[in-house]
Amino acid sequence: MIRFAPADLPESREMRLKRMYQGAQIKAIPGTDRRMVLIPKPKTDRIGGKDLVDEAILAWAREVLDAIFPVAQPVGSQD
């Protein structure tokens, strides 16, 4: 499992997480009131695939961050 923390997600993001990453879990961080997200380690294929490594795992992590933990735009900023 790959851990992303802290992860204080609204319900809509939790639903998206579980839909996009089967087997994902949201758990409490012991000793705090924060939570963490656990996502199964990605593989090259669903059955019999090898773990992603190097640039591939970093690209996958970036996709998770963009999809589940988007950066909020400052109020009044224009893009």
N, CA, C and O atoms as a GROMACS GRO file, in nm:
protein
  316
    1MET      N    1   0.085  -0.118   0.000
    1MET     CA    2   0.000   0.000   0.000
    1MET      C    3   0.090   0.125   0.000
    1MET      O    4   0.196   0.128   0.061
    2ILE      N    5   0.041   0.226  -0.070
    2ILE     CA    6   0.109   0.356  -0.073
    2ILE      C    7   0.027   0.450   0.015
    2ILE      O    8  -0.095   0.456   0.003
    3ARG      N    9   0.095   0.522   0.104
    3ARG     CA   10   0.026   0.609   0.200
    3ARG      C   11   0.039   0.755   0.160
    3ARG      O   12   0.147   0.802   0.124
    4PHE      N   13  -0.073   0.826   0.167
    4PHE     CA   14  -0.078   0.970   0.148
    4PHE      C   15  -0.137   1.029   0.275
    4PHE      O   16  -0.247   0.994   0.315
    5ALA      N   17  -0.063   1.120   0.340
    5ALA     CA   18  -0.111   1.176   0.465
    5ALA      C   19  -0.054   1.316   0.484
    5ALA      O   20   0.055   1.344   0.432
    6PRO      N   21  -0.121   1.403   0.554
    6PRO     CA   22  -0.257   1.388   0.604
    6PRO      C   23  -0.357   1.398   0.489
    6PRO      O   24  -0.327   1.458   0.385
    7ALA      N   25  -0.474   1.341   0.509
    7ALA     CA   26  -0.575   1.337   0.403
    7ALA      C   27  -0.712   1.366   0.461
    7ALA      O   28  -0.789   1.274   0.489
    8ASP      N   29  -0.741   1.491   0.479
    8ASP     CA   30  -0.873   1.532   0.528
    8ASP      C   31  -0.958   1.567   0.407
    8ASP      O   32  -0.960   1.681   0.361
    9LEU      N   33  -1.029   1.466   0.356
    9LEU     CA   34  -1.103   1.480   0.232
    9LEU      C   35  -1.252   1.498   0.256
    9LEU      O   36  -1.307   1.438   0.348
   10PRO      N   37  -1.317   1.581   0.173
   10PRO     CA   38  -1.463   1.585   0.180
   10PRO      C   39  -1.520   1.454   0.126
   10PRO      O   40  -1.451   1.378   0.059
   11GLU      N   41  -1.646   1.429   0.156
   11GLU     CA   42  -1.708   1.303   0.117
   11GLU      C   43  -1.701   1.279  -0.034
   11GLU      O   44  -1.683   1.166  -0.078
   12SER      N   45  -1.715   1.385  -0.114
   12SER     CA   46  -1.710   1.369  -0.260
   12SER      C   47  -1.574   1.318  -0.306
   12SER      O   48  -1.567   1.238  -0.399
   13ARG      N   49  -1.466   1.364  -0.242
   13ARG     CA   50  -1.331   1.317  -0.277
   13ARG      C   51  -1.310   1.174  -0.231
   13ARG      O   52  -1.241   1.097  -0.298
   14GLU      N   53  -1.368   1.137  -0.116
   14GLU     CA   54  -1.358   0.999  -0.070
   14GLU      C   55  -1.425   0.904  -0.168
   14GLU      O   56  -1.372   0.797  -0.198
   15MET      N   57  -1.541   0.943  -0.219
   15MET     CA   58  -1.612   0.861  -0.317
   15MET      C   59  -1.530   0.849  -0.445
   15MET      O   60  -1.521   0.741  -0.504
   16ARG      N   61  -1.472   0.959  -0.489
   16ARG     CA   62  -1.388   0.957  -0.609
   16ARG      C   63  -1.268   0.865  -0.590
   16ARG      O   64  -1.235   0.787  -0.679
   17LEU      N   65  -1.204   0.875  -0.474
   17LEU     CA   66  -1.088   0.792  -0.442
   17LEU      C   67  -1.124   0.644  -0.454
   17LEU      O   68  -1.053   0.568  -0.519
   18LYS      N   69  -1.233   0.604  -0.392
   18LYS     CA   70  -1.272   0.462  -0.392
   18LYS      C   71  -1.314   0.415  -0.530
   18LYS      O   72  -1.297   0.298  -0.563
   19ARG      N   73  -1.370   0.506  -0.610
   19ARG     CA   74  -1.410   0.469  -0.746
   19ARG      C   75  -1.288   0.454  -0.837
   19ARG      O   76  -1.283   0.361  -0.918
   20MET      N   77  -1.192   0.543  -0.825
   20MET     CA   78  -1.076   0.543  -0.914
   20MET      C   79  -0.969   0.442  -0.874
   20MET      O   80  -0.899   0.389  -0.961
   21TYR      N   81  -0.956   0.414  -0.745
   21TYR     CA   82  -0.848   0.328  -0.695
   21TYR      C   83  -0.909   0.217  -0.609
   21TYR      O   84  -0.922   0.232  -0.488
   22GLN      N   85  -0.946   0.107  -0.674
   22GLN     CA   86  -1.009  -0.004  -0.602
   22GLN      C   87  -0.918  -0.053  -0.491
   22GLN      O   88  -0.797  -0.070  -0.510
   23GLY      N   89  -0.976  -0.076  -0.376
   23GLY     CA   90  -0.901  -0.123  -0.262
   23GLY      C   91  -0.845  -0.011  -0.176
   23GLY      O   92  -0.782  -0.037  -0.073
   24ALA      N   93  -0.868   0.115  -0.216
   24ALA     CA   94  -0.820   0.229  -0.137
   24ALA      C   95  -0.893   0.232  -0.002
   24ALA      O   96  -1.010   0.196   0.008
   25GLN      N   97  -0.820   0.275   0.100
   25GLN     CA   98  -0.875   0.283   0.235
   25GLN      C   99  -0.844   0.419   0.294
   25GLN      O  100  -0.743   0.482   0.260
   26ILE      N  101  -0.931   0.463   0.384
   26ILE     CA  102  -0.908   0.586   0.459
   26ILE      C  103  -0.906   0.546   0.605
   26ILE      O  104  -1.002   0.490   0.657
   27LYS      N  105  -0.795   0.576   0.671
   27LYS     CA  106  -0.779   0.535   0.811
   27LYS      C  107  -0.733   0.652   0.896
   27LYS      O  108  -0.673   0.748   0.847
   28ALA      N  109  -0.762   0.642   1.025
   28ALA     CA  110  -0.717   0.744   1.120
   28ALA      C  111  -0.567   0.730   1.143
   28ALA      O  112  -0.513   0.619   1.144
   29ILE      N  113  -0.501   0.843   1.162
   29ILE     CA  114  -0.360   0.842   1.200
   29ILE      C  115  -0.358   0.830   1.352
   29ILE      O  116  -0.410   0.917   1.421
   30PRO      N  117  -0.297   0.723   1.405
   30PRO     CA  118  -0.298   0.702   1.551
   30PRO      C  119  -0.242   0.822   1.626
   30PRO      O  120  -0.140   0.879   1.589
   31GLY      N  121  -0.313   0.858   1.734
   31GLY     CA  122  -0.268   0.966   1.820
   31GLY      C  123  -0.302   1.105   1.770
   31GLY      O  124  -0.261   1.204   1.831
   32THR      N  125  -0.376   1.114   1.660
   32THR     CA  126  -0.416   1.245   1.607
   32THR      C  127  -0.563   1.240   1.567
   32THR      O  128  -0.627   1.135   1.574
   33ASP      N  129  -0.614   1.354   1.524
   33ASP     CA  130  -0.750   1.357   1.470
   33ASP      C  131  -0.747   1.367   1.318
   33ASP      O  132  -0.847   1.400   1.255
   34ARG      N  133  -0.631   1.337   1.258
   34ARG     CA  134  -0.613   1.341   1.113
   34ARG      C  135  -0.633   1.202   1.054
   34ARG      O  136  -0.636   1.102   1.125
   35ARG      N  137  -0.646   1.198   0.920
   35ARG     CA  138  -0.663   1.070   0.852
   35ARG      C  139  -0.559   1.055   0.742
   35ARG      O  140  -0.496   1.152   0.699
   36MET      N  141  -0.541   0.931   0.696
   36MET     CA  142  -0.450   0.902   0.586
   36MET      C  143  -0.522   0.815   0.484
   36MET      O  144  -0.620   0.747   0.515
   37VAL      N  145  -0.471   0.820   0.361
   37VAL     CA  146  -0.524   0.740   0.252
   37VAL      C  147  -0.423   0.632   0.220
   37VAL      O  148  -0.304   0.660   0.208
   38LEU      N  149  -0.470   0.509   0.205
   38LEU     CA  150  -0.386   0.397   0.164
   38LEU      C  151  -0.439   0.346   0.030
   38LEU      O  152  -0.557   0.313   0.018
   39ILE      N  153  -0.352   0.339  -0.070
   39ILE     CA  154  -0.390   0.292  -0.203
   39ILE      C  155  -0.300   0.176  -0.239
   39ILE      O  156  -0.178   0.183  -0.221
   40PRO      N  157  -0.359   0.066  -0.290
   40PRO     CA  158  -0.275  -0.047  -0.330
   40PRO      C  159  -0.166  -0.005  -0.428
   40PRO      O  160  -0.188   0.078  -0.516
   41LYS      N  161  -0.048  -0.064  -0.411
   41LYS     CA  162   0.066  -0.032  -0.496
   41LYS      C  163   0.032  -0.063  -0.642
   41LYS      O  164  -0.014  -0.174  -0.671
   42PRO      N  165   0.054   0.031  -0.732
   42PRO     CA  166   0.019   0.008  -0.872
   42PRO      C  167   0.113  -0.091  -0.940
   42PRO      O  168   0.231  -0.102  -0.905
   43LYS      N  169   0.058  -0.163  -1.037
   43LYS     CA  170   0.136  -0.263  -1.110
   43LYS      C  171   0.122  -0.239  -1.261
   43LYS      O  172   0.034  -0.165  -1.305
   44THR      N  173   0.209  -0.302  -1.338
   44THR     CA  174   0.206  -0.286  -1.483
   44THR      C  175   0.081  -0.349  -1.544
   44THR      O  176   0.032  -0.301  -1.645
   45ASP      N  177   0.030  -0.457  -1.484
   45ASP     CA  178  -0.093  -0.524  -1.526
   45ASP      C  179  -0.171  -0.564  -1.402
   45ASP      O  180  -0.112  -0.584  -1.296
   46ARG      N  181  -0.303  -0.576  -1.415
   46ARG     CA  182  -0.385  -0.614  -1.300
   46ARG      C  183  -0.350  -0.753  -1.249
   46ARG      O  184  -0.345  -0.775  -1.128
   47ILE      N  185  -0.327  -0.847  -1.339
   47ILE     CA  186  -0.295  -0.984  -1.300
   47ILE      C  187  -0.153  -1.016  -1.345
   47ILE      O  188  -0.122  -1.008  -1.464
   48GLY      N  189  -0.069  -1.052  -1.251
   48GLY     CA  190   0.068  -1.090  -1.282
   48GLY      C  191   0.160  -0.976  -1.317
   48GLY      O  192   0.273  -0.999  -1.362
   49GLY      N  193   0.116  -0.852  -1.298
   49GLY     CA  194   0.200  -0.737  -1.331
   49GLY      C  195   0.308  -0.713  -1.228
   49GLY      O  196   0.300  -0.760  -1.115
   50LYS      N  197   0.409  -0.640  -1.270
   50LYS     CA  198   0.518  -0.602  -1.180
   50LYS      C  199   0.490  -0.464  -1.121
   50LYS      O  200   0.418  -0.384  -1.180
   51ASP      N  201   0.548  -0.438  -1.003
   51ASP     CA  202   0.533  -0.307  -0.940
   51ASP      C  203   0.590  -0.198  -1.030
   51ASP      O  204   0.693  -0.217  -1.095
   52LEU      N  205   0.521  -0.083  -1.031
   52LEU     CA  206   0.577   0.033  -1.100
   52LEU      C  207   0.699   0.082  -1.022
   52LEU      O  208   0.700   0.076  -0.899
   53VAL      N  209   0.800   0.130  -1.092
   53VAL     CA  210   0.920   0.182  -1.028
   53VAL      C  211   0.966   0.309  -1.099
   53VAL      O  212   0.917   0.343  -1.207
   54ASP      N  213   1.060   0.378  -1.038
   54ASP     CA  214   1.125   0.496  -1.094
   54ASP      C  215   1.024   0.601  -1.142
   54ASP      O  216   0.933   0.639  -1.069
   55GLU      N  217   1.041   0.647  -1.267
   55GLU     CA  218   0.955   0.754  -1.318
   55GLU      C  219   0.809   0.713  -1.323
   55GLU      O  220   0.721   0.797  -1.303
   56ALA      N  221   0.782   0.586  -1.349
   56ALA     CA  222   0.644   0.540  -1.360
   56ALA      C  223   0.569   0.555  -1.227
   56ALA      O  224   0.453   0.597  -1.227
   57ILE      N  225   0.632   0.521  -1.115
   57ILE     CA  226   0.564   0.534  -0.985
   57ILE      C  227   0.548   0.681  -0.948
   57ILE      O  228   0.448   0.719  -0.887
   58LEU      N  229   0.644   0.764  -0.985
   58LEU     CA  230   0.632   0.907  -0.958
   58LEU      C  231   0.520   0.969  -1.042
   58LEU      O  232   0.446   1.054  -0.992
   59ALA      N  233   0.509   0.929  -1.167
   59ALA     CA  234   0.400   0.979  -1.252
   59ALA      C  235   0.265   0.935  -1.197
   59ALA      O  236   0.170   1.013  -1.197
   60TRP      N  237   0.256   0.810  -1.150
   60TRP     CA  238   0.132   0.761  -1.091
   60TRP      C  239   0.096   0.842  -0.966
   60TRP      O  240  -0.019   0.880  -0.948
   61ALA      N  241   0.195   0.868  -0.881
   61ALA     CA  242   0.170   0.946  -0.759
   61ALA      C  243   0.122   1.086  -0.795
   61ALA      O  244   0.033   1.139  -0.728
   62ARG      N  245   0.178   1.147  -0.897
   62ARG     CA  246   0.135   1.280  -0.942
   62ARG      C  247  -0.011   1.274  -0.988
   62ARG      O  248  -0.088   1.367  -0.960
   63GLU      N  249  -0.051   1.168  -1.057
   63GLU     CA  250  -0.190   1.152  -1.101
   63GLU      C  251  -0.283   1.142  -0.981
   63GLU      O  252  -0.392   1.201  -0.981
   64VAL      N  253  -0.242   1.068  -0.878
   64VAL     CA  254  -0.323   1.058  -0.756
   64VAL      C  255  -0.338   1.195  -0.692
   64VAL      O  256  -0.449   1.236  -0.656
   65LEU      N  257  -0.228   1.265  -0.677
   65LEU     CA  258  -0.233   1.398  -0.614
   65LEU      C  259  -0.324   1.492  -0.691
   65LEU      O  260  -0.403   1.565  -0.632
   66ASP      N  261  -0.312   1.492  -0.824
   66ASP     CA  262  -0.394   1.581  -0.907
   66ASP      C  263  -0.542   1.544  -0.899
   66ASP      O  264  -0.628   1.632  -0.898
   67ALA      N  265  -0.573   1.413  -0.895
   67ALA     CA  266  -0.712   1.368  -0.896
   67ALA      C  267  -0.780   1.378  -0.760
   67ALA      O  268  -0.898   1.411  -0.751
   68ILE      N  269  -0.706   1.349  -0.653
   68ILE     CA  270  -0.767   1.339  -0.521
   68ILE      C  271  -0.734   1.458  -0.430
   68ILE      O  272  -0.815   1.496  -0.346
   69PHE      N  273  -0.618   1.516  -0.447
   69PHE     CA  274  -0.572   1.626  -0.361
   69PHE      C  275  -0.541   1.751  -0.444
   69PHE      O  276  -0.428   1.798  -0.442
   70PRO      N  277  -0.639   1.805  -0.517
   70PRO     CA  278  -0.608   1.922  -0.601
   70PRO      C  279  -0.571   2.043  -0.516
   70PRO      O  280  -0.620   2.061  -0.405
   71VAL      N  281  -0.483   2.126  -0.571
   71VAL     CA  282  -0.441   2.247  -0.503
   71VAL      C  283  -0.549   2.353  -0.524
   71VAL      O  284  -0.590   2.380  -0.637
   72ALA      N  285  -0.593   2.410  -0.415
   72ALA     CA  286  -0.697   2.514  -0.424
   72ALA      C  287  -0.637   2.641  -0.482
   72ALA      O  288  -0.526   2.681  -0.444
   73GLN      N  289  -0.709   2.704  -0.572
   73GLN     CA  290  -0.666   2.832  -0.628
   73GLN      C  291  -0.695   2.942  -0.528
   73GLN      O  292  -0.802   2.945  -0.468
   74PRO      N  293  -0.601   3.035  -0.508
   74PRO     CA  294  -0.626   3.147  -0.418
   74PRO      C  295  -0.745   3.230  -0.467
   74PRO      O  296  -0.768   3.243  -0.587
   75VAL      N  297  -0.819   3.285  -0.374
   75VAL     CA  298  -0.934   3.367  -0.409
   75VAL      C  299  -0.886   3.488  -0.488
   75VAL      O  300  -0.792   3.557  -0.448
   76GLY      N  301  -0.953   3.514  -0.599
   76GLY     CA  302  -0.918   3.630  -0.680
   76GLY      C  303  -0.813   3.604  -0.785
   76GLY      O  304  -0.784   3.693  -0.865
   77SER      N  305  -0.754   3.483  -0.787
   77SER     CA  306  -0.653   3.455  -0.889
   77SER      C  307  -0.722   3.417  -1.018
   77SER      O  308  -0.831   3.360  -1.018
   78GLN      N  309  -0.657   3.448  -1.128
   78GLN     CA  310  -0.714   3.416  -1.260
   78GLN      C  311  -0.613   3.334  -1.338
   78GLN      O  312  -0.495   3.366  -1.341
   79ASP      N  313  -0.662   3.226  -1.401
   79ASP     CA  314  -0.578   3.141  -1.487
   79ASP      C  315  -0.636   3.133  -1.625
   79ASP      O  316  -0.579   3.066  -1.711
   0.00000   0.00000   0.00000
